[in-house]
Amino acid sequence: MKIERILLIIARTIDYKIGLKDSDPPELPILTFQEALVSFSFRFFIFMLEFTTCLFVMANIIRHW
């Protein structure tokens, strides 16, 4: 996979609008199905990391109440 496609997947994952050239208006990149699955996996990992962190913070607050 080329570095350009990897950057497009990351841009789509974080909802960053990007153009292919400097003269293009920024928009969300269109991904193939495989690339969309990779993007979804990244986003799901980020969500689960945030969720787990939140649970640990709440458990610590309850423990030291």
C-alpha positions as CSV (number, residue, x, y, z in Angstrom):
1,M,0.0,0.0,0.0
2,K,1.4,3.4,-1.0
3,I,2.0,6.1,1.6
4,E,-0.5,8.4,-0.1
5,R,-3.3,5.8,0.3
6,I,-2.3,5.3,4.0
7,L,-2.5,9.1,4.5
8,L,-5.9,9.1,2.9
9,I,-7.1,6.4,5.2
10,I,-5.9,8.3,8.2
11,A,-7.5,11.5,7.0
12,R,-10.8,9.7,6.5
13,T,-10.5,8.1,10.0
14,I,-10.2,11.5,11.7
15,D,-12.7,13.2,9.4
16,Y,-10.0,15.5,8.0
17,K,-11.0,17.0,4.6
18,I,-8.2,16.9,2.1
19,G,-7.7,17.5,-1.7
20,L,-5.6,15.4,-3.9
21,K,-3.9,18.5,-5.4
22,D,-3.4,22.1,-4.0
23,S,-6.1,23.4,-6.4
24,D,-8.7,20.8,-5.4
25,P,-11.4,21.9,-2.9
26,P,-11.0,19.9,0.4
27,E,-13.4,17.0,0.8
28,L,-13.5,13.6,2.6
29,P,-11.5,11.1,0.5
30,I,-13.4,8.2,-1.1
31,L,-12.0,4.8,0.1
32,T,-12.3,1.3,-1.3
33,F,-14.1,-1.3,0.8
34,Q,-10.8,-2.7,2.2
35,E,-9.5,0.8,3.1
36,A,-12.8,1.6,4.7
37,L,-12.4,-1.5,6.9
38,V,-9.0,-0.4,7.9
39,S,-10.3,3.1,8.7
40,F,-13.2,1.5,10.8
41,S,-10.7,-0.6,12.7
42,F,-8.6,2.5,13.6
43,R,-11.7,4.4,14.7
44,F,-13.0,1.5,16.7
45,F,-9.6,1.1,18.4
46,I,-9.6,4.8,19.3
47,F,-13.1,4.6,20.6
48,M,-12.4,1.5,22.8
49,L,-9.2,3.2,24.1
50,E,-11.2,6.3,25.1
51,F,-14.0,4.1,26.6
52,T,-11.6,2.0,28.7
53,T,-9.8,5.1,29.9
54,C,-13.1,6.6,31.0
55,L,-14.0,3.4,32.9
56,F,-10.6,3.4,34.7
57,V,-11.0,7.0,35.7
58,M,-14.5,6.4,37.0
59,A,-13.4,3.3,38.9
60,N,-10.6,5.3,40.5
61,I,-13.0,8.1,41.5
62,I,-15.3,5.6,43.1
63,R,-12.5,3.7,44.9
64,H,-11.1,6.9,46.5
65,W,-14.5,8.5,47.3
